[in-house]
Amino acid sequence: MKIIAVNGSPRRNGNTAELIENALAGARNNGAETKRVDLYAMDYKGCVSCFYCKRKDRPHGVCALSDALSPLLSELKEADAVIFGSPIYYDNITSGMAAFLERFLFSNYIYSEEIPTVFPKAIPTGFIYDMNITMEQAQRVHLESNLEKYRRSITEVLGLAPEVLCVYDTWQFPDYSKYESSIFSAEEKRRRREEHFPLDCRAAYNLGVQLAERAPKTR
Ligand SMILES: Cc1cc2nc3c(=O)[nH]c(=O)nc-3n(C[C@H](O)[C@H](O)[C@H](O)COP(=O)(O)O)c2cc1C
């Protein structure tokens, strides 16, 4: 069973990466072979709307763009579960994750009620979102409804609704005194990091365990 995690944060050792690593550890401890891909280490573009993936005279589900994302798009077709991770930027996923999802989801989506997806099998997925704001602030900006489109598209293309893990009030810099950041209490941020982030990591671990349990055992 192979589980691939896609890190949509530019920080390779940031909050998103740490949460993803915990999820992958949970998956590995339940028999999965795992791989993490850092999108910001790759050179690629979003969908260019060529519609090659939907041509009647071509195999469906193949993205015509050829760049660093191409091997990943092929490899994902072999995955038994996928974990997506993105920090929240301006109340949305990062542009790197959005460009990746355009390519991944749209190339497997067909404008047809009979075959809405050409992704090879239904697989469980998890989406980890981490952000600076608190849960109450996220509710106030209607973050959940902003992210609903990703839940819907992933469900449509990959066949199952993603398990969502939201991580709030994250630690942005190791030393708050070095940055203009007077709207935050450095002490509160440190406490949250020390006391709550380990619980978030545990929740991510459990997400990985659950995905490994639900993943189709193809090999
Ligand atoms: C350009 C930019 C925009 C951001 N916008 C938001 C936002 O709208 N809401 C929020 O809660 N956090 C926002 N953040 C903070 C990050 O989401 C948060 O620190 C996250 O945990 C960073 O993850 P990382 O450590 O993996 O980079 C923003 C950060 C950056 C760099």
The ligand as a MOL file (V3000), in Angstrom:
LIG
                    3D

  0  0  0     0  0            999 V3000
M  V30 BEGIN CTAB
M  V30 COUNTS 31 33 0 0 0
M  V30 BEGIN ATOM
M  V30 1 C 1.5440 35.0640 2.1860 0
M  V30 2 C 0.9460 34.5420 3.4710 0
M  V30 3 C -0.4140 34.6830 3.6810 0
M  V30 4 C -0.9990 34.1580 4.8380 0
M  V30 5 N -2.3570 34.2890 5.0060 0
M  V30 6 C -2.9320 33.7440 6.0850 0
M  V30 7 C -4.3470 33.7950 6.2500 0
M  V30 8 O -5.0940 34.3180 5.4190 0
M  V30 9 N -4.8880 33.2340 7.3710 0
M  V30 10 C -4.1050 32.6180 8.3060 0
M  V30 11 O -4.6340 32.1200 9.2920 0
M  V30 12 N -2.7670 32.5260 8.1590 0
M  V30 13 C -2.1610 33.0640 7.0840 0
M  V30 14 N -0.8030 32.9460 6.9260 0
M  V30 15 C -0.0080 32.1910 7.9280 0
M  V30 16 C 0.2170 30.7210 7.5660 0
M  V30 17 O -0.9360 30.1060 7.0560 0
M  V30 18 C 0.6350 29.9180 8.8080 0
M  V30 19 O 1.7130 30.5260 9.4680 0
M  V30 20 C 0.9950 28.4830 8.4340 0
M  V30 21 O 0.9850 27.6580 9.5850 0
M  V30 22 C 2.3770 28.4120 7.7700 0
M  V30 23 O 2.6790 27.0820 7.4340 0
M  V30 24 P 4.1860 26.6290 7.1420 0
M  V30 25 O 4.9180 26.7070 8.4490 0
M  V30 26 O 4.0810 25.2520 6.6160 0
M  V30 27 O 4.7340 27.5880 6.1360 0
M  V30 28 C -0.1950 33.4980 5.8080 0
M  V30 29 C 1.2050 33.3730 5.5790 0
M  V30 30 C 1.7670 33.8990 4.4360 0
M  V30 31 C 3.2610 33.7380 4.2080 0
M  V30 END ATOM
M  V30 BEGIN BOND
M  V30 1 1 1 2
M  V30 2 1 2 3
M  V30 3 2 2 30
M  V30 4 2 3 4
M  V30 5 1 4 5
M  V30 6 1 4 28
M  V30 7 2 5 6
M  V30 8 1 6 7
M  V30 9 1 6 13
M  V30 10 2 7 8
M  V30 11 1 7 9
M  V30 12 1 9 10
M  V30 13 2 10 11
M  V30 14 1 10 12
M  V30 15 2 12 13
M  V30 16 1 13 14
M  V30 17 1 14 15
M  V30 18 1 14 28
M  V30 19 1 15 16
M  V30 20 1 16 17
M  V30 21 1 16 18
M  V30 22 1 18 19
M  V30 23 1 18 20
M  V30 24 1 20 21
M  V30 25 1 20 22
M  V30 26 1 22 23
M  V30 27 1 23 24
M  V30 28 2 24 25
M  V30 29 1 24 26
M  V30 30 1 24 27
M  V30 31 2 28 29
M  V30 32 1 29 30
M  V30 33 1 30 31
M  V30 END BOND
M  V30 END CTAB
M  END
